Amino acid sequence: MSLTDSQVERYSRQIILKDVGGIGQEKLLASKVLIIGAGGLGSPAALYLAAAGVGTIGIADGDNVDLSNLQRQIIHFTGDIGVSKAESAMKKMQGINPDVKVNIYRERICADNAAGIIQDYDFIIDGTDNFPAKFLINDACVLAKKPFSHAGILRFDGQAMTYTPGNACYRCVFPAIPPKGVIPTCSQAGILGPVAGILGTIQAAEALKYIINKGSLLTNRLLIMNAFDMEFRTVTFKRNLKCPVCGENPAITELTDYEQPACDISSR
């Protein structure tokens, strides 16, 4: 792949970085990243990945845009209310960068479709907002040996980590889904909009670093932030050899839905 004059100008601020250059930009244009969830986390991730020139970006989300989304889901505008989130996101991404091919999946990720959807992508971004989906995505990526970025947000707080094959997965840190009702959702407890933006942007950065194979990923590390006091800290951990999905004798060998809403396998 060779860059056109227009692409050299568009990506010039990345290309002049010694750790990116023309070769790194070509890698980005040839790469495929899947974003699961076009909400608070997926919105900034999608915009930055499209702007950076990731060649193919998948967006999976079965919901439509709601008025209450607009405080933090910055890829959606007031005129998009009632529109499929996947379609709304695609329109903005293509508006930023016509180089990018966007695949949309107007469906929730579930045990029946996860493996088939993620198989064609180089890196996965988990932008979901519930534990059943996060555990499912972790299991699907571990079983398929796909790297992915996890992030979670609530109130003024957020966290992020990255999984690559051979390193600790999400279940190494959080072995099982918390009992129902123990941890509130964003709709119950609230979320400061920029917290979603910060964490989603971190996820985009992790994807870009992985693709160009530069820098240190958040593998075996959990980045924790609190925007109220603007504090960041990192907790290190190791792969759990007794982990039920990535351990030496895994108990999880196939995908299961964990109290997830009914899977809507609709037209893509």
N, C-alpha and C positions, 0 to 999 in steps of 0.2 A: 504494500500500500504506500502510495506517495501522497503527500499533502498538496492540495491546490493552493494557489495564491490567496484565495479567500479564506481558506482554513488556517493558513499560516498567520494571517492577520487576526482572525477570530480568536485563535488560541495563543496568540503571541506572548501574553503574560505568563502562561504556563510553560510554553516552549523554552523561554529564556531561563527557566529554572534548571540548574545543572542536573538535578535528579529526575527531571522529566524529559526535556529536549524533544526533538522530532520523533525519536524512537518511542519514547513514552507516550506521546500523543497518538501515534499510530496504534499502540497497544490499546489505548482507551477507545479509539474509534472502532477497533475490532472486537471489543469486549461486549459482554451481555450481563446486565444486572437486573435482578428481579426485586421489586419493592412490594412487600405484602402489607397493604393498608395505605390508603391515600388520605390519611388524617393528619394529626398534629406532627407526628414524626415523619411520615412519608412525604408530606408536602415539601418541606425544605430539602429533604434528601433528593426528591425527584427534580426539583428546580436546579440544584447545584450539579447533579449528575448530567442533566441535559445540557446545562451551560458548559460543563467541562468537556463535553464531546464523547460521552459513553455511547457507543454506536447503536446498541439495542437495549432498551429499557422496558421491562415488563411492569405493569401496574395491576395488582389484583385487589379488588374491593367490590363487595356485593351491595354496598349501601348507596343511597342517594344523598346529595348535599342538603343539609338542614341549616336553618338560620343559626342555631346554637353552635354550629361548627366553625363559623367564620371568625371567631375571636382568636383562633390559634391555627386553623388549617388554611394557611396563607395561599395555597394554590387555587383555592376556590373563591369566587366572587359572588356578590349579592345576586347577580343575574343567573347564577348557576343553581340556585335553590330548586330542588326537585330533580336535578339532572344527575345521572350516574356519576359517582365520584371518579371512577376510572376514566370516563369520557371527558369529564371536566379537567382532570389532570393532564390527559393526553393533549388537549387543546392548548394548554399553557406551555407545556414542554415543547411542542412543535412550534409554538409561537416564538419561544426563546431561540430554538436551534433547529432549523430544517434538516441538519445532518443526521438527526437522531430518528431512529425507527422506534416507535412505541407500540408494544403489544398490550392489549387490554384484556383483562379477565373480569367480567362482571359477575363475580361469584365469590363466596367465602371459601377460604382454604379449609379443606377438611381431609379426613383420612382417605377418602376415595379419590381425591384429585391432587393432593399435595405432591406426590412423587412425580406424577406426569407433568405438572407445571414447572417444578424446579429443575427438571433434568436438563434442560437446554441452556441453563444460565451458569455463569462463572462465579457469581457471588450473589448472596441473598441478603436483603435488608428486612428485618422484622420490625415493621411499623405498626403492629397491632396493639390493642389496648385491653386485652384480657388474658388471664393465665391459661385457659384451655388452648387458645391459639398459640401462645408462646411455647408451651410445652410440645405441642404438635409440630411446630416449625423446627424446634430444636431436634426432635426425634427424626423428622424427615431429612434434615440436613446431615445429621450424624450418619444415618443409615445409608444415605446417598453419597457420603463423603464430600459434601458441599460446604464451603466456608460461608459463614453468615455473621451479621452484626445484630446483636440484641440491644434494645434500649427500653427503658421503662420510665414513666413519668407520673407524678402525683403531687398536687399542691405546688410547692416551691422546689420539689426535689426531683432528681433524675439519676439514672445510672446507665452505664453502657459497658459492653464487653464484646469481644470478637472470638468466634470459634474458627479454628482451622483443623483439619484432620490430624489426629495425633496429640492435640492439646485438649485442655479441659473444656467441657461443654457446659451449657446452662444448667443441666441436671447435676453436674459436679458441685455446683454452688447451691442450687435450690433443688433438692432431690424430688420433691413432690409438690403438687398444686396445693396451696393453702386451703384450709376448710372454707367452704362457702360463707361469706359474710364477715370473715376476719379482716380482710383488707378491702376498703371501699374503692369504688371505681372513680374515674375522673368526674363522671356525671353526678356522683354522690358527694365527693369531697372537694371537687374543683381543681383547676390547674391554671397557673400563670402562663399565658400564651408563649412568651419568649423562652420558657423552659423547654417547651416542645421544639422550638426553633434551634436552641443550642444543641440538644441531644440529636435531633435529626441531622443537623449539619455535621456533628461528630461522626455519625454513621456514614454520611456521604464521604467524608475524609478517609474513613477506614476502607471503604470500597475502592476509592481511587488509589490509595497506597498499596492495597493488595494487588490491584491490576498491574501497576507499574513496578511492583516488587521493590519498593523503597520504604524506608522508615520502619518504626517499630509499631506493630499492631497491638491492640488491647487483648492479646491472647494471654491467658492465665492471669489476667488482671481485671478487676472491676473498678471502673471509674465512677465515683460517686460525687454528685454536686448538690449544693444547696444554694439556690439563688437568693433566698431571704437574707443570708449573711454573706453571700457570694464566696463560698468556700468549696474547694475541690480537694478530694483525697483519692488515693488509689490503694485498693486492697489486693494483695497478691495471693494466689492459691495454686494448687497443683491438681492435675487430673486425678480423679478418684478412681482407683483401680476396681472399686466395687460399684461404680456408677451403673445404674440399671440399663443404660443405653450405650455408653462408650467404654465401659469397664471390660475387664478380662473375660468375664462370664456374663454377658448382658442378658437380662431377663426380657427386655423389650426388643423384639426382632421384627415387629410389624407395626403399622400405624393404627392408632386408636383415637377416636374423638372423646374428649373429656368434657362432658356436659356442654358441648358446643351447640349453638343453635343449628337447626336443621340445615343440612348442606344444600345449597341451591345451585345445582349444576345447570346453568342456563347457557344460552348462546354466547360465545366469545366474540 
